[in-house]
Amino acid sequence: MNPLQKKMEAYTSPQQVKEQGFYPFFKAIESAQDTVVQLNGKKVLMFGSNSYLGLTNHPLIKEAAINAIKKYGTGCAGSRFLNGTIDLHNKLEHALSQFVGKESAIVFSTGFQANLGAVSALTGRHDYLVIDDADHASIIDGCRLSFSKVIKFKHNDMVSLEKELKALPEDKIKLIIIDGVFSMEGDIAKLPEIARISAKYNGSIMVDEAHSLGVIGKNGSGSVAHFGLTSEVDVIMGTFSKSLSTVGGFIAADEATINYLKHTSRSLIFSASISPANAASALTALEIVKAEPERIEQLWSNTHYAMKQLKDRGFDIGKTETPIIPIYVRDDTKTFMLTQMLLDDGVFVNPIISPAVRSDSSLIRFSLMATHTFEQIDIAIGKIHKIASQLGIASK
């Protein structure tokens, strides 16, 4: 057995969890992503989705995807850089730049690729990437591919951020990269303070709006718009896989920055472009988001309702401010047990353990959709409380 095979054979953590009967990953859903899904022939309440506006099964979006396939086929057979650009991509980029208030935008094949491609390309060997220690893995991996020095500051801690920036050379690029809404904790970045500190030390700002679009800001245009800081933020990243119903990602910025990324971002140049169906779906989803503001209003009604129910039952939901509600368990084994017992009882939630969160912060991620009903929320939280109490998790 060679060293690679030895390493692979030694990796047995998933098998150990499977043997205990609590393995929670790669569950095969047999229906559309909705508030109720089918799993192993059984109907299950879905509270583990990122489809915040409930658009993944919208008839107009499905129709747009079908029509795009009829006209353009199922794929573009190349990268955007070469033969893989169609007019739908250009229309989508124009719509996205207008939506977030920037001059220009470029679409990537996924949100992960957008962060990977932008973060690794924007700065050079003598520059600095300054990141929140709770930033998404795609930002971290983009930093790993960059030649720049990476500096981390404590999560949403402005004293820590200023301390780090103060020690850096004034004449070098200092790109501060943050999630607008943090994907596990559910809290919102302190953008006004970040903008003030950045300006003080001649920094630049990039915001990952993956979990902000469709959730906060005017017409759901994100955390940057929410705080009225579009001109102060240099680069905005977003994804289609949450509120916009499909797969893909984008970077929006001034024209010079987008021109630079078009010709230097390796994950753009060397990846196939999103399919015509993806582009048409995202375009139509944007139109629905703007035309139906009541979806966002309902999402927030559901969020406030669920937060109150969970708090009243004594759950620790941290500092969340959004439809992403962490229910802290702080024990990996109990997190897996709670997840599996809930699934057996008809509720789908996501277990989050290290390295997605700190080792002492394991949780179940309870996420809301605009299309959830209060009755569904009541049923789910009632079951969470019952099972958590059995496991010694709930405090009331």
DRENDO-1510 file (C-alpha; in Angstrom, 1 decimal, always signed):
<recs>
REC; n; res; u; v; w
REC; 1; MET; +0.0; +0.0; +0.0 .
REC; 2; ASN; +1.5; +3.4; -1.0 .
REC; 3; PRO; +1.4; +6.5; +1.3 .
REC; 4; LEU; -1.6; +8.0; -0.5 .
REC; 5; GLN; -3.6; +4.8; +0.0 .
REC; 6; LYS; -2.5; +4.6; +3.6 .
REC; 7; LYS; -3.8; +8.1; +4.2 .
REC; 8; MET; -7.1; +7.4; +2.6 .
REC; 9; GLU; -7.5; +4.1; +4.5 .
REC; 10; ALA; -6.8; +5.9; +7.8 .
REC; 11; TYR; -9.6; +8.4; +7.3 .
REC; 12; THR; -12.5; +6.7; +9.1 .
REC; 13; SER; -14.4; +9.5; +10.8 .
REC; 14; PRO; -17.5; +9.2; +8.5 .
REC; 15; GLN; -17.6; +5.4; +8.9 .
REC; 16; GLN; -17.6; +5.8; +12.7 .
REC; 17; VAL; -20.5; +8.1; +12.6 .
REC; 18; LYS; -22.3; +5.8; +10.2 .
REC; 19; GLU; -21.8; +2.9; +12.6 .
REC; 20; GLN; -23.5; +4.9; +15.3 .
REC; 21; GLY; -26.4; +5.5; +13.0 .
REC; 22; PHE; -26.1; +9.3; +13.0 .
REC; 23; TYR; -24.5; +10.1; +9.6 .
REC; 24; PRO; -26.3; +13.2; +8.3 .
REC; 25; PHE; -24.7; +14.0; +5.0 .
REC; 26; PHE; -25.5; +13.3; +1.3 .
REC; 27; LYS; -29.2; +12.6; +1.9 .
REC; 28; ALA; -30.9; +12.0; -1.5 .
REC; 29; ILE; -34.0; +14.2; -1.8 .
REC; 30; GLU; -36.5; +12.8; -4.2 .
REC; 31; SER; -38.5; +16.0; -4.9 .
REC; 32; ALA; -38.1; +19.7; -5.6 .
REC; 33; GLN; -36.6; +21.9; -2.9 .
REC; 34; ASP; -39.6; +23.3; -1.1 .
REC; 35; THR; -40.9; +23.7; +2.5 .
REC; 36; VAL; -41.8; +20.0; +2.3 .
REC; 37; VAL; -39.5; +17.5; +0.5 .
REC; 38; GLN; -39.6; +13.8; +0.0 .
REC; 39; LEU; -36.8; +11.6; +1.5 .
REC; 40; ASN; -36.8; +7.8; +1.3 .
REC; 41; GLY; -40.4; +8.0; +0.2 .
REC; 42; LYS; -41.4; +10.1; +3.3 .
REC; 43; LYS; -42.5; +13.7; +3.5 .
REC; 44; VAL; -40.2; +15.8; +5.6 .
REC; 45; LEU; -40.4; +19.5; +6.6 .
REC; 46; MET; -37.4; +21.3; +5.1 .
REC; 47; PHE; -35.6; +23.7; +7.5 .
REC; 48; GLY; -32.2; +23.2; +6.1 .
REC; 49; SER; -32.4; +25.0; +2.7 .
REC; 50; ASN; -30.8; +28.2; +1.5 .
REC; 51; SER; -33.7; +29.0; -0.7 .
REC; 52; TYR; -34.7; +32.0; +1.4 .
REC; 53; LEU; -37.4; +33.3; -1.0 .
REC; 54; GLY; -38.7; +29.8; -1.9 .
REC; 55; LEU; -38.1; +30.4; -5.6 .
REC; 56; THR; -36.4; +27.1; -6.6 .
REC; 57; ASN; -39.8; +25.6; -7.7 .
REC; 58; HIS; -41.3; +28.8; -9.1 .
REC; 59; PRO; -43.3; +28.1; -12.4 .
REC; 60; LEU; -42.0; +31.2; -14.2 .
REC; 61; ILE; -38.4; +30.3; -13.4 .
REC; 62; LYS; -38.8; +26.7; -14.5 .
REC; 63; GLU; -40.5; +28.0; -17.7 .
REC; 64; ALA; -37.5; +30.3; -18.4 .
REC; 65; ALA; -35.1; +27.5; -17.9 .
REC; 66; ILE; -36.9; +25.2; -20.3 .
REC; 67; ASN; -37.2; +27.9; -22.9 .
REC; 68; ALA; -33.4; +28.7; -22.6 .
REC; 69; ILE; -32.6; +25.0; -23.2 .
REC; 70; LYS; -34.9; +24.9; -26.2 .
REC; 71; LYS; -33.1; +27.9; -27.7 .
REC; 72; TYR; -29.4; +27.4; -26.6 .
REC; 73; GLY; -29.1; +23.8; -25.6 .
REC; 74; THR; -28.0; +22.4; -22.3 .
REC; 75; GLY; -24.5; +23.9; -22.1 .
REC; 76; CYS; -22.1; +26.4; -23.6 .
REC; 77; ALA; -19.2; +24.0; -24.2 .
REC; 78; GLY; -16.5; +26.3; -23.1 .
REC; 79; SER; -15.3; +29.1; -20.8 .
REC; 80; ARG; -16.6; +32.7; -20.8 .
REC; 81; PHE; -13.2; +33.7; -22.0 .
REC; 82; LEU; -13.4; +31.8; -25.2 .
REC; 83; ASN; -16.6; +30.3; -26.8 .
REC; 84; GLY; -18.8; +30.1; -23.7 .
REC; 85; THR; -20.4; +33.5; -23.6 .
REC; 86; ILE; -24.0; +33.9; -24.8 .
REC; 87; ASP; -26.2; +37.0; -24.8 .
REC; 88; LEU; -28.0; +35.7; -21.7 .
REC; 89; HIS; -24.8; +36.0; -19.7 .
REC; 90; ASN; -24.4; +39.6; -20.8 .
REC; 91; LYS; -28.0; +40.5; -19.9 .
REC; 92; LEU; -27.6; +38.8; -16.5 .
REC; 93; GLU; -24.5; +40.7; -15.8 .
REC; 94; HIS; -26.1; +44.0; -16.6 .
REC; 95; ALA; -29.1; +43.2; -14.4 .
REC; 96; LEU; -26.9; +42.2; -11.5 .
REC; 97; SER; -24.7; +45.3; -11.7 .
REC; 98; GLN; -27.9; +47.4; -11.6 .
REC; 99; PHE; -29.3; +45.4; -8.8 .
REC; 100; VAL; -26.4; +45.9; -6.5 .
REC; 101; GLY; -25.5; +49.4; -7.7 .
REC; 102; LYS; -22.2; +48.8; -9.4 .
REC; 103; GLU; -20.9; +49.8; -12.8 .
REC; 104; SER; -20.2; +46.3; -14.1 .
REC; 105; ALA; -20.4; +42.6; -13.2 .
REC; 106; ILE; -19.0; +39.2; -14.3 .
REC; 107; VAL; -20.7; +35.9; -13.8 .
REC; 108; PHE; -18.8; +32.8; -12.6 .
REC; 109; SER; -19.8; +29.1; -12.7 .
REC; 110; THR; -20.5; +29.1; -8.9 .
REC; 111; GLY; -20.3; +31.4; -5.9 .
REC; 112; PHE; -17.3; +29.5; -4.6 .
REC; 113; GLN; -15.6; +30.0; -7.9 .
REC; 114; ALA; -16.4; +33.7; -7.8 .
REC; 115; ASN; -14.7; +34.2; -4.4 .
REC; 116; LEU; -11.8; +31.9; -5.4 .
REC; 117; GLY; -11.2; +33.8; -8.6 .
REC; 118; ALA; -11.5; +37.3; -7.3 .
REC; 119; VAL; -9.7; +36.9; -4.0 .
REC; 120; SER; -6.8; +35.1; -5.5 .
REC; 121; ALA; -6.4; +37.6; -8.3 .
REC; 122; LEU; -7.1; +41.1; -6.9 .
REC; 123; THR; -3.9; +41.5; -4.8 .
REC; 124; GLY; -0.3; +40.8; -5.2 .
REC; 125; ARG; +2.8; +39.5; -3.4 .
REC; 126; HIS; +3.4; +42.6; -1.4 .
REC; 127; ASP; -0.3; +43.2; -0.5 .
REC; 128; TYR; -2.6; +42.1; +2.3 .
REC; 129; LEU; -5.9; +40.2; +2.6 .
REC; 130; VAL; -7.6; +41.0; +5.9 .
REC; 131; ILE; -10.4; +38.6; +6.7 .
REC; 132; ASP; -12.9; +37.9; +9.4 .
REC; 133; ASP; -12.2; +34.6; +11.1 .
REC; 134; ALA; -15.7; +33.5; +10.4 .
REC; 135; ASP; -15.6; +34.1; +6.6 .
REC; 136; HIS; -16.8; +31.5; +4.2 .
REC; 137; ALA; -14.5; +28.6; +3.1 .
REC; 138; SER; -14.4; +30.0; -0.5 .
REC; 139; ILE; -12.8; +33.2; +0.8 .
REC; 140; ILE; -10.3; +31.3; +2.8 .
REC; 141; ASP; -9.4; +29.1; -0.2 .
REC; 142; GLY; -9.1; +32.2; -2.4 .
REC; 143; CYS; -6.6; +33.6; +0.2 .
REC; 144; ARG; -4.6; +30.3; +0.0 .
REC; 145; LEU; -4.2; +30.7; -3.7 .
REC; 146; SER; -3.1; +34.4; -3.4 .
REC; 147; PHE; +0.5; +35.4; -3.1 .
REC; 148; SER; -0.6; +38.1; -0.6 .
REC; 149; LYS; -0.1; +37.9; +3.2 .
REC; 150; VAL; -3.3; +36.9; +4.9 .
REC; 151; ILE; -4.3; +38.6; +8.2 .
REC; 152; LYS; -7.3; +37.4; +10.3 .
REC; 153; PHE; -9.3; +39.5; +12.7 .
REC; 154; LYS; -11.7; +38.3; +15.4 .
REC; 155; HIS; -15.3; +37.8; +14.2 .
REC; 156; ASN; -17.1; +41.1; +13.8 .
REC; 157; ASP; -14.6; +42.6; +16.3 .
REC; 158; MET; -13.8; +46.2; +15.2 .
REC; 159; VAL; -11.0; +46.6; +17.8 .
REC; 160; SER; -9.3; +43.5; +16.4 .
REC; 161; LEU; -9.7; +44.8; +12.8 .
REC; 162; GLU; -8.3; +48.2; +13.6 .
REC; 163; LYS; -5.4; +46.7; +15.5 .
REC; 164; GLU; -4.5; +44.5; +12.4 .
REC; 165; LEU; -4.8; +47.4; +9.9 .
REC; 166; LYS; -2.9; +49.8; +12.0 .
REC; 167; ALA; +0.2; +47.6; +11.8 .
REC; 168; LEU; +0.2; +47.3; +8.0 .
REC; 169; PRO; +2.0; +49.6; +5.5 .
REC; 170; GLU; -0.1; +52.5; +4.3 .
REC; 171; ASP; +1.0; +52.3; +0.7 .
REC; 172; LYS; +0.1; +48.6; +0.1 .
REC; 173; ILE; -3.2; +47.2; -0.9 .
REC; 174; LYS; -5.2; +46.1; +2.2 .
REC; 175; LEU; -8.3; +44.3; +1.0 .
REC; 176; ILE; -10.8; +43.7; +3.9 .
REC; 177; ILE; -13.0; +40.7; +2.9 .
REC; 178; ILE; -16.2; +39.9; +4.9 .
REC; 179; ASP; -19.5; +38.1; +4.6 .
REC; 180; GLY; -22.4; +40.5; +4.6 .
REC; 181; VAL; -24.4; +37.9; +6.5 .
REC; 182; PHE; -22.4; +35.2; +8.1 .
REC; 183; SER; -23.7; +31.8; +6.9 .
REC; 184; MET; -23.6; +29.9; +10.1 .
REC; 185; GLU; -23.9; +32.5; +12.9 .
REC; 186; GLY; -26.6; +34.5; +11.0 .
REC; 187; ASP; -25.3; +37.9; +12.2 .
REC; 188; ILE; -24.7; +40.8; +9.9 .
REC; 189; ALA; -21.3; +42.4; +9.4 .
REC; 190; LYS; -20.7; +45.7; +11.0 .
REC; 191; LEU; -20.2; +47.4; +7.7 .
REC; 192; PRO; -20.5; +51.1; +8.8 .
REC; 193; GLU; -17.7; +50.6; +11.3 .
REC; 194; ILE; -15.6; +48.6; +8.8 .
REC; 195; ALA; -16.0; +51.3; +6.2 .
REC; 196; ARG; -14.9; +54.0; +8.7 .
REC; 197; ILE; -11.8; +52.0; +9.8 .
REC; 198; SER; -10.9; +51.0; +6.3 .
REC; 199; ALA; -10.9; +54.7; +5.2 .
REC; 200; LYS; -8.8; +55.6; +8.1 .
REC; 201; TYR; -6.0; +53.2; +7.1 .
REC; 202; ASN; -6.4; +53.5; +3.3 .
REC; 203; GLY; -8.0; +50.1; +2.9 .
REC; 204; SER; -10.4; +48.5; +0.4 .
REC; 205; ILE; -13.5; +46.4; +1.0 .
REC; 206; MET; -15.0; +43.3; -0.6 .
REC; 207; VAL; -18.3; +41.9; +0.7 .
REC; 208; ASP; -19.7; +38.4; +0.1 .
REC; 209; GLU; -23.4; +38.9; -0.3 .
REC; 210; ALA; -24.2; +35.2; -0.7 .
REC; 211; HIS; -26.7; +35.1; +2.2 .
REC; 212; SER; -27.7; +38.7; +2.0 .
REC; 213; LEU; -29.2; +38.9; -1.5 .
REC; 214; GLY; -32.9; +38.5; -1.4 .
REC; 215; VAL; -32.8; +38.9; +2.4 .
REC; 216; ILE; -31.8; +42.5; +3.4 .
REC; 217; GLY; -31.3; +45.8; +1.6 .
REC; 218; LYS; -33.6; +47.7; -0.8 .
REC; 219; ASN; -35.5; +45.0; -2.9 .
REC; 220; GLY; -33.2; +42.4; -1.3 .
REC; 221; SER; -30.1; +43.9; -2.8 .
REC; 222; GLY; -27.8; +43.0; +0.1 .
REC; 223; SER; -26.0; +44.2; +3.2 .
REC; 224; VAL; -24.1; +46.9; +1.3 .
REC; 225; ALA; -27.3; +48.6; +0.2 .
REC; 226; HIS; -28.8; +47.9; +3.6 .
REC; 227; PHE; -26.3; +50.2; +5.1 .
REC; 228; GLY; -26.2; +52.7; +2.2 .
REC; 229; LEU; -22.5; +52.0; +1.6 .
REC; 230; THR; -22.4; +51.0; -2.1 .
REC; 231; SER; -19.8; +53.7; -3.0 .
REC; 232; GLU; -17.6; +52.8; +0.0 .
REC; 233; VAL; -17.4; +49.1; -0.9 .
REC; 234; ASP; -15.1; +48.3; -3.8 .
REC; 235; VAL; -16.2; +44.7; -4.6 .
REC; 236; ILE; -19.5; +42.9; -4.2 .
REC; 237; MET; -19.8; +39.1; -4.6 .
REC; 238; GLY; -23.0; +37.2; -4.8 .
REC; 239; THR; -24.3; +33.7; -5.6 .
REC; 240; PHE; -27.4; +32.4; -7.3 .
REC; 241; SER; -27.7; +29.2; -5.2 .
REC; 242; LYS; -29.6; +30.9; -2.3 .
REC; 243; SER; -32.4; +33.4; -3.1 .
REC; 244; LEU; -31.9; +33.4; -6.8 .
REC; 245; SER; -32.9; +29.7; -7.3 .
REC; 246; THR; -30.1; +28.2; -9.3 .
REC; 247; VAL; -26.3; +27.8; -9.7 .
REC; 248; GLY; -23.8; +30.4; -10.4 .
REC; 249; GLY; -22.0; +33.4; -8.8 .
REC; 250; PHE; -20.9; +36.9; -9.7 .
REC; 251; ILE; -18.5; +39.7; -8.9 .
REC; 252; ALA; -19.7; +43.3; -9.2 .
REC; 253; ALA; -17.4; +46.4; -9.1 .
REC; 254; ASP; -16.3; +49.3; -11.1 .
REC; 255; GLU; -15.5; +48.7; -14.8 .
REC; 256; ALA; -11.7; +48.7; -14.3 .
REC; 257; THR; -11.9; +46.0; -11.7 .
REC; 258; ILE; -14.2; +43.8; -13.7 .
REC; 259; ASN; -12.0; +44.3; -16.8 .
REC; 260; TYR; -9.0; +43.1; -14.7 .
REC; 261; LEU; -10.8; +40.0; -13.4 .
REC; 262; LYS; -12.0; +39.1; -16.8 .
REC; 263; HIS; -8.4; +38.7; -18.0 .
REC; 264; THR; -6.7; +37.5; -14.8 .
REC; 265; SER; -9.1; +35.3; -12.8 .
REC; 266; ARG; -8.2; +31.7; -13.3 .
REC; 267; SER; -11.4; +30.2; -12.1 .
REC; 268; LEU; -13.3; +32.3; -14.7 .
REC; 269; ILE; -10.9; +31.8; -17.6 .
REC; 270; PHE; -10.4; +28.0; -17.1 .
REC; 271; SER; -14.0; +27.0; -16.0 .
REC; 272; ALA; -17.0; +26.3; -18.2 .
REC; 273; SER; -19.6; +29.0; -18.1 .
REC; 274; ILE; -23.0; +28.5; -16.4 .
REC; 275; SER; -25.6; +26.8; -18.6 .
REC; 276; PRO; -28.3; +28.8; -20.5 .
REC; 277; ALA; -30.9; +27.4; -18.1 .
REC; 278; ASN; -28.9; +28.7; -15.1 .
REC; 279; ALA; -28.6; +32.2; -16.6 .
REC; 280; ALA; -32.3; +32.4; -17.6 .
REC; 281; SER; -33.3; +31.1; -14.1 .
REC; 282; ALA; -31.2; +33.8; -12.3 .
REC; 283; LEU; -32.5; +36.6; -14.6 .
REC; 284; THR; -36.1; +35.6; -14.0 .
REC; 285; ALA; -35.5; +35.2; -10.2 .
REC; 286; LEU; -34.1; +38.8; -10.1 .
REC; 287; GLU; -37.3; +40.0; -11.8 .
REC; 288; ILE; -39.5; +38.2; -9.3 .
REC; 289; VAL; -37.5; +39.5; -6.3 .
REC; 290; LYS; -38.0; +43.1; -7.5 .
REC; 291; ALA; -41.7; +42.5; -8.5 .
REC; 292; GLU; -42.8; +40.7; -5.4 .
REC; 293; PRO; -41.4; +42.5; -2.3 .
REC; 294; GLU; -44.0; +40.7; -0.2 .
REC; 295; ARG; -41.8; +37.6; -0.4 .
REC; 296; ILE; -39.1; +39.3; +1.6 .
REC; 297; GLU; -41.7; +40.7; +4.0 .
REC; 298; GLN; -43.0; +37.2; +4.7 .
REC; 299; LEU; -39.5; +35.9; +5.1 .
REC; 300; TRP; -38.9; +38.4; +7.9 .
REC; 301; SER; -42.3; +37.7; +9.5 .
REC; 302; ASN; -41.3; +34.0; +9.6 .
REC; 303; THR; -37.9; +34.9; +11.0 .
REC; 304; HIS; -39.2; +37.0; +13.8 .
REC; 305; TYR; -41.8; +34.4; +14.7 .
REC; 306; ALA; -39.3; +31.5; +14.7 .
REC; 307; MET; -36.8; +33.5; +16.8 .
REC; 308; LYS; -39.4; +34.2; +19.5 .
REC; 309; GLN; -40.6; +30.6; +19.6 .
REC; 310; LEU; -37.0; +29.4; +20.0 .
REC; 311; LYS; -36.0; +32.0; +22.6 .
REC; 312; ASP; -39.2; +31.3; +24.6 .
REC; 313; ARG; -38.2; +27.6; +24.8 .
REC; 314; GLY; -34.8; +28.5; +26.1 .
REC; 315; PHE; -32.6; +27.8; +23.1 .
REC; 316; ASP; -29.3; +29.5; +22.6 .
REC; 317; ILE; -29.5; +31.1; +19.2 .
REC; 318; GLY; -26.5; +33.3; +19.5 .
REC; 319; LYS; -26.4; +36.7; +17.9 .
REC; 320; THR; -28.3; +35.9; +14.7 .
REC; 321; GLU; -30.2; +38.8; +13.1 .
REC; 322; THR; -31.4; +37.0; +10.0 .
REC; 323; PRO; -33.4; +33.9; +8.7 .
REC; 324; ILE; -30.3; +31.8; +9.5 .
REC; 325; ILE; -30.9; +30.7; +13.0 .
REC; 326; PRO; -28.2; +28.7; +14.8 .
REC; 327; ILE; -29.4; +26.5; +17.6 .
REC; 328; TYR; -26.3; +25.9; +19.6 .
REC; 329; VAL; -25.7; +22.4; +20.9 .
REC; 330; ARG; -21.9; +22.7; +21.6 .
REC; 331; ASP; -21.4; +19.0; +21.4 .
REC; 332; ASP; -20.6; +17.2; +18.2 .
REC; 333; THR; -22.2; +13.9; +19.1 .
REC; 334; LYS; -25.4; +15.4; +20.4 .
REC; 335; THR; -25.5; +17.6; +17.3 .
REC; 336; PHE; -25.5; +14.5; +15.1 .
REC; 337; MET; -28.0; +12.7; +17.4 .
REC; 338; LEU; -30.4; +15.7; +17.4 .
REC; 339; THR; -30.2; +15.9; +13.6 .
REC; 340; GLN; -30.9; +12.3; +13.0 .
REC; 341; MET; -33.7; +12.1; +15.5 .
REC; 342; LEU; -35.4; +15.1; +14.0 .
REC; 343; LEU; -35.1; +13.6; +10.5 .
REC; 344; ASP; -36.7; +10.4; +11.8 .
REC; 345; ASP; -39.5; +12.6; +13.2 .
REC; 346; GLY; -40.0; +14.5; +9.9 .
REC; 347; VAL; -37.8; +17.6; +10.2 .
REC; 348; PHE; -34.7; +18.3; +8.1 .
REC; 349; VAL; -32.1; +20.5; +9.6 .
REC; 350; ASN; -28.3; +20.8; +9.0 .
REC; 351; PRO; -25.7; +19.8; +11.6 .
REC; 352; ILE; -22.7; +22.2; +11.7 .
REC; 353; ILE; -19.5; +21.1; +13.3 .
REC; 354; SER; -15.8; +22.0; +13.1 .
REC; 355; PRO; -14.3; +23.2; +10.8 .
REC; 356; ALA; -17.4; +25.1; +9.6 .
REC; 357; VAL; -17.6; +26.5; +13.2 .
REC; 358; ARG; -15.2; +26.5; +16.2 .
REC; 359; SER; -14.9; +23.1; +17.9 .
REC; 360; ASP; -16.9; +24.4; +20.9 .
REC; 361; SER; -19.7; +25.9; +18.8 .
REC; 362; SER; -21.4; +23.0; +17.1 .
REC; 363; LEU; -25.0; +23.7; +16.2 .
REC; 364; ILE; -28.0; +22.8; +14.1 .
REC; 365; ARG; -28.7; +25.4; +11.4 .
REC; 366; PHE; -32.4; +26.2; +11.3 .
REC; 367; SER; -33.1; +28.3; +8.2 .
REC; 368; LEU; -36.3; +30.0; +7.1 .
REC; 369; MET; -38.0; +30.4; +3.7 .
REC; 370; ALA; -40.6; +32.9; +2.7 .
REC; 371; THR; -42.9; +30.1; +1.8 .
REC; 372; HIS; -42.9; +28.4; +5.2 .
REC; 373; THR; -46.1; +28.8; +7.2 .
REC; 374; PHE; -46.4; +29.6; +10.9 .
REC; 375; GLU; -47.9; +26.1; +11.3 .
REC; 376; GLN; -44.9; +24.4; +9.8 .
REC; 377; ILE; -42.6; +26.5; +12.0 .
REC; 378; ASP; -44.6; +25.5; +15.1 .
REC; 379; ILE; -44.5; +21.8; +14.2 .
REC; 380; ALA; -40.7; +21.9; +13.6 .
REC; 381; ILE; -39.8; +23.9; +16.7 .
REC; 382; GLY; -42.1; +21.7; +18.9 .
REC; 383; LYS; -40.3; +18.6; +17.7 .
REC; 384; ILE; -36.9; +20.3; +18.2 .
REC; 385; HIS; -37.8; +21.2; +21.7 .
REC; 386; LYS; -39.1; +17.7; +22.5 .
REC; 387; ILE; -36.0; +15.9; +21.2 .
REC; 388; ALA; -33.5; +18.5; +22.5 .
REC; 389; SER; -35.1; +18.1; +26.0 .
REC; 390; GLN; -34.6; +14.3; +25.8 .
REC; 391; LEU; -30.9; +14.9; +25.0 .
REC; 392; GLY; -30.4; +17.6; +27.7 .
REC; 393; ILE; -30.0; +20.5; +25.2 .
REC; 394; ALA; -32.9; +22.8; +25.8 .
REC; 395; SER; -32.8; +24.8; +29.0 .
REC; 396; LYS; -36.5; +25.1; +29.5 .
</recs>
